[in-house]
Amino acid sequence: MWALFGLASALFLGIYDIFKKQSLNNNAVMPVLFFSTVASTLLFTPFIIISFKSPGLLANTELYVPTLTAFEHLQVLLKSAIVVSSWVLAFFALKHLPITIVAPIRATGPLWTLIGALIIFHERLNVYQWIGIVITLLFFYLFSTAGKLEGINFKRNKWIYFIVAGTLLGACSGLYDKFILQRIDRVAVQAWFSVYQVVILLPFVLLNEKIRKRKNIHFQWRWTIPLIGLFLVIADYLYFYALSNEDALISIISALRRGSVLVAFVIGGVLFKEQNLKKKGLYLVGILTGILLITLGTVL
């Protein structure tokens, strides 16, 4: 059952990526990121307040937000800091790169999650995982050659480094999620995470406003901005539900969640009329094949 929730999360996450690209095209990055996070925070704020003031109203429902200890709040705050850092890097990269470049790079997340698990838990790779890693890295290299056809040099383009760094931080977040969700209620994690992300972002947004106005970078409100927050809340709710299951495997859920790349690549590629879809699509299939082998190696 947890695998089905992982797949559903991937669907909403793919649509979330499309809304991000639509919102960021020719638009200021930090206001888009901030207002989209505010939208998700507004969804959870009433449930936090009701759960505190009148816990009986939501008790035994999926919307009840349990009270956390100070240490648990610090753990959620750390998660928020990791994710917000990943988002800032990914949002800037997505503004300046085609979604059909960004999405496949994000798809390599399970590879870095596996490597992190190896380092932290001292696991050993089996044959399937070694083959998966080799295939993923091979097609990632080939994918970089497709980027050159669009004038994107993976070695020299700083936005490529932004999305790679954002993906690495996302992998760290995935490992950390598995840790805290076995110790803290998943609804409380998601609710307070949504609050802390705004708290962390606010000072940076205010600082960025001065820079934005000085550089004459315009911000335009679009209806897709709050939808970023809405679809992320739904995707994360399904993701956290899957991870909270004691039998859930982080490597499997991480790989299933990367299925969002197919939604973002196909719909986004057509919607934004991006180039070289066939070649990039072929390399994407190669990357996903490698990720699949890594996943199979985890359960076999």
C-alpha positions as CSV (number, residue, x, y, z in Angstrom):
1,M,0.0,0.0,0.0
2,W,2.8,2.4,0.8
3,A,4.1,2.0,-2.7
4,L,0.8,3.2,-4.2
5,F,1.0,6.3,-2.0
6,G,4.6,6.8,-3.4
7,L,3.3,6.7,-6.9
8,A,0.4,9.1,-6.2
9,S,3.0,11.5,-4.6
10,A,5.0,11.3,-7.9
11,L,2.0,12.4,-10.0
12,F,1.3,15.5,-7.9
13,L,5.0,16.2,-7.7
14,G,5.3,16.2,-11.5
15,I,2.4,18.7,-11.8
16,Y,4.1,20.7,-9.1
17,D,7.2,21.0,-11.2
18,I,5.2,22.2,-14.2
19,F,3.6,24.9,-12.0
20,K,7.0,26.0,-10.8
21,K,8.4,26.4,-14.3
22,Q,5.3,28.3,-15.4
23,S,5.6,30.6,-12.4
24,L,9.3,31.2,-12.8
25,N,9.5,32.0,-16.5
26,N,10.6,35.6,-16.8
27,N,9.8,36.2,-13.2
28,A,11.7,37.0,-9.9
29,V,12.7,33.8,-8.2
30,M,12.5,34.5,-4.4
31,P,9.0,36.1,-4.4
32,V,7.7,33.1,-6.3
33,L,9.3,30.7,-3.8
34,F,8.1,32.7,-0.8
35,F,4.5,33.1,-1.8
36,S,4.2,29.5,-2.9
37,T,5.5,28.4,0.6
38,V,3.1,30.9,2.3
39,A,0.2,29.2,0.4
40,S,1.1,25.8,1.8
41,T,1.6,27.3,5.3
42,L,-1.9,28.8,5.2
43,L,-3.4,25.4,4.5
44,F,-1.9,24.0,7.7
45,T,-2.2,26.9,10.1
46,P,-5.9,26.4,11.0
47,F,-5.2,22.8,11.9
48,I,-2.3,23.7,14.1
49,I,-4.4,26.2,15.9
50,I,-7.4,24.0,16.3
51,S,-5.3,21.0,17.4
52,F,-3.8,23.3,20.1
53,K,-6.9,25.1,21.3
54,S,-9.6,22.4,20.8
55,P,-7.8,19.0,20.3
56,G,-11.0,17.1,20.6
57,L,-12.3,18.5,17.4
58,L,-9.6,16.8,15.3
59,A,-8.5,14.0,17.5
60,N,-8.4,10.6,15.7
61,T,-8.5,12.3,12.3
62,E,-5.7,12.7,9.7
63,L,-5.7,16.4,10.3
64,Y,-4.8,16.4,14.0
65,V,-1.4,18.0,14.7
66,P,0.1,16.6,17.9
67,T,2.1,18.8,20.2
68,L,5.9,18.6,19.8
69,T,8.7,18.9,22.3
70,A,11.3,21.6,21.9
71,F,13.8,19.0,20.7
72,E,11.3,17.7,18.1
73,H,10.8,21.3,16.9
74,L,14.5,21.6,16.4
75,Q,14.5,18.4,14.3
76,V,11.8,19.7,12.1
77,L,13.5,23.1,11.9
78,L,16.7,21.3,10.6
79,K,14.6,19.5,8.0
80,S,13.1,22.8,6.9
81,A,16.6,24.4,6.6
82,I,17.8,21.5,4.4
83,V,14.7,21.6,2.1
84,V,14.6,25.4,1.8
85,S,18.3,25.4,0.7
86,S,17.5,22.7,-1.9
87,W,14.5,24.7,-3.1
88,V,16.4,28.0,-3.5
89,L,19.0,26.3,-5.6
90,A,16.4,24.3,-7.7
91,F,14.2,27.3,-8.3
92,F,17.0,29.5,-9.6
93,A,18.1,26.6,-11.8
94,L,14.6,26.0,-13.1
95,K,14.2,29.6,-14.1
96,H,17.3,29.5,-16.3
97,L,17.2,26.0,-17.6
98,P,14.7,24.0,-19.7
99,I,12.5,21.7,-17.6
100,T,13.6,18.8,-19.8
101,I,17.1,19.4,-18.5
102,V,16.2,20.0,-14.9
103,A,13.8,17.1,-14.5
104,P,16.2,14.3,-15.5
105,I,18.9,15.7,-13.3
106,R,16.5,15.6,-10.4
107,A,15.7,12.0,-11.3
108,T,19.2,11.0,-10.2
109,G,18.2,11.7,-6.6
110,P,17.8,8.0,-5.6
111,L,21.4,7.4,-6.7
112,W,22.7,10.0,-4.2
113,T,20.3,8.7,-1.6
114,L,21.8,5.2,-2.0
115,I,25.3,6.6,-1.7
116,G,24.3,8.4,1.4
117,A,22.8,5.3,2.8
118,L,26.0,3.4,2.1
119,I,28.1,6.0,3.9
120,I,25.7,6.3,6.9
121,F,24.6,2.7,7.3
122,H,27.7,1.0,5.9
123,E,25.8,-1.1,3.4
124,R,27.4,-3.1,0.6
125,L,26.3,-2.9,-3.0
126,N,25.1,-6.0,-4.9
127,V,25.5,-6.7,-8.6
128,Y,22.2,-5.0,-9.6
129,Q,23.1,-1.8,-7.7
130,W,26.5,-1.6,-9.3
131,I,25.0,-2.1,-12.8
132,G,22.4,0.5,-11.9
133,I,25.0,3.1,-10.8
134,V,27.0,2.6,-14.0
135,I,24.0,2.9,-16.3
136,T,22.7,6.0,-14.4
137,L,26.1,7.7,-14.6
138,L,26.6,6.7,-18.3
139,F,23.3,8.1,-19.4
140,F,23.8,11.2,-17.2
141,Y,27.0,11.9,-19.2
142,L,25.1,11.3,-22.5
143,F,22.4,13.6,-21.2
144,S,25.0,16.3,-20.8
145,T,25.9,16.0,-24.5
146,A,22.2,16.7,-25.3
147,G,22.4,19.8,-23.3
148,K,25.3,21.1,-25.4
149,L,23.0,21.1,-28.4
150,E,21.1,23.8,-26.7
151,G,24.2,25.7,-25.7
152,I,24.2,24.3,-22.1
153,N,27.7,23.2,-21.0
154,F,27.3,21.0,-18.0
155,K,30.9,21.9,-16.8
156,R,30.6,25.6,-17.2
157,N,27.0,26.5,-16.6
158,K,26.5,27.6,-13.0
159,W,22.8,26.7,-13.1
160,I,23.7,23.1,-13.7
161,Y,25.7,23.2,-10.5
162,F,22.7,24.8,-8.8
163,I,20.4,21.9,-9.7
164,V,23.0,19.2,-8.9
165,A,23.6,20.8,-5.5
166,G,19.8,21.1,-5.0
167,T,19.4,17.4,-5.9
168,L,22.1,16.4,-3.4
169,L,20.4,18.3,-0.7
170,G,17.2,16.7,-1.7
171,A,18.8,13.3,-1.2
172,C,20.0,14.4,2.2
173,S,16.4,15.4,3.1
174,G,15.1,12.0,2.0
175,L,17.5,10.2,4.3
176,Y,16.6,12.5,7.2
177,D,12.9,12.1,6.5
178,K,13.1,8.4,7.1
179,F,14.9,9.1,10.4
180,I,12.5,11.6,11.9
181,L,9.3,10.1,10.6
182,Q,9.9,7.0,12.6
183,R,10.1,9.3,15.7
184,I,7.8,12.2,15.1
185,D,4.2,12.2,13.9
186,R,4.1,12.7,10.1
187,V,1.3,15.3,10.2
188,A,3.1,17.3,12.8
189,V,6.3,17.2,10.7
190,Q,4.5,18.4,7.6
191,A,2.5,21.1,9.4
192,W,5.4,22.6,11.3
193,F,7.8,22.2,8.4
194,S,5.4,24.4,6.4
195,V,5.6,27.1,9.1
196,Y,9.4,27.0,9.5
197,Q,10.0,27.2,5.8
198,V,8.4,30.6,5.8
199,V,10.3,31.7,8.9
200,I,13.6,30.7,7.3
201,L,12.8,32.3,3.9
202,L,11.5,35.6,5.2
203,P,14.8,37.3,6.0
204,F,16.3,36.2,2.8
205,V,13.4,37.4,0.8
206,L,13.5,40.8,2.4
207,L,17.2,41.0,1.7
208,N,16.6,39.9,-1.9
209,E,14.0,42.6,-2.4
210,K,16.6,45.3,-2.2
211,I,18.8,43.5,-4.7
212,R,15.8,42.7,-7.0
213,K,14.8,46.4,-7.1
214,R,18.3,47.6,-7.6
215,K,18.8,45.2,-10.6
216,N,15.3,46.0,-11.9
217,I,14.1,42.3,-11.8
218,H,10.3,42.4,-12.0
219,F,7.9,40.2,-10.1
220,Q,4.6,39.3,-11.7
221,W,1.8,37.5,-9.7
222,R,0.5,34.4,-11.4
223,W,-2.3,32.0,-10.4
224,T,0.1,29.1,-10.7
225,I,2.1,30.4,-7.7
226,P,-0.3,29.3,-4.9
227,L,-0.8,26.0,-6.8
228,I,2.9,25.3,-6.3
229,G,2.2,25.2,-2.6
230,L,-1.1,23.3,-2.9
231,F,0.3,20.5,-5.0
232,L,3.4,20.2,-2.9
233,V,1.4,19.8,0.2
234,I,-0.6,17.0,-1.4
235,A,2.5,15.3,-2.8
236,D,4.3,15.5,0.6
237,Y,1.3,14.3,2.5
238,L,1.2,11.2,0.4
239,Y,5.0,10.8,0.6
240,F,5.1,11.2,4.4
241,Y,2.2,8.7,4.8
242,A,4.2,6.2,2.8
243,L,7.4,6.8,4.7
244,S,5.6,6.5,8.1
245,N,4.9,2.9,7.4
246,E,7.3,0.7,9.3
247,D,7.8,-1.6,6.3
248,A,8.5,1.3,3.9
249,L,11.8,1.3,2.1
250,I,13.3,4.8,1.5
251,S,15.1,3.6,-1.6
252,I,11.9,2.3,-3.2
253,I,9.9,5.4,-2.2
254,S,12.6,7.7,-3.4
255,A,12.7,5.9,-6.8
256,L,8.9,5.9,-7.1
257,R,8.8,9.6,-6.3
258,R,11.3,10.3,-9.1
259,G,8.5,9.0,-11.4
260,S,7.4,12.6,-11.3
261,V,10.1,13.3,-13.8
262,L,8.0,11.6,-16.5
263,V,5.1,13.9,-15.9
264,A,7.3,17.0,-15.8
265,F,9.3,15.9,-18.9
266,V,6.4,14.9,-21.2
267,I,3.8,17.6,-20.3
268,G,6.4,20.3,-19.5
269,G,8.4,19.6,-22.7
270,V,5.3,19.9,-24.9
271,L,3.8,22.8,-23.0
272,F,7.0,24.9,-23.1
273,K,7.9,23.7,-26.6
274,E,11.4,22.6,-25.6
275,Q,14.0,21.2,-28.0
276,N,15.5,17.8,-28.6
277,L,12.8,15.9,-26.7
278,K,13.4,12.6,-28.5
279,K,17.1,12.5,-27.7
280,K,16.7,13.7,-24.1
281,G,13.7,11.3,-23.7
282,L,16.0,8.4,-24.7
283,Y,18.6,9.4,-22.2
284,L,16.0,9.9,-19.5
285,V,14.8,6.3,-20.0
286,G,18.4,5.2,-19.5
287,I,18.7,7.2,-16.3
288,L,15.4,5.8,-15.0
289,T,16.5,2.2,-16.0
290,G,19.6,2.7,-13.9
291,I,17.5,4.0,-11.0
292,L,15.1,1.0,-11.4
293,L,18.1,-1.5,-11.1
294,I,19.3,0.3,-8.0
295,T,15.9,0.0,-6.5
296,L,15.6,-3.7,-7.4
297,G,19.0,-4.3,-6.0
298,T,17.8,-2.9,-2.7
299,V,14.9,-5.4,-2.3
300,L,16.4,-8.5,-4.0
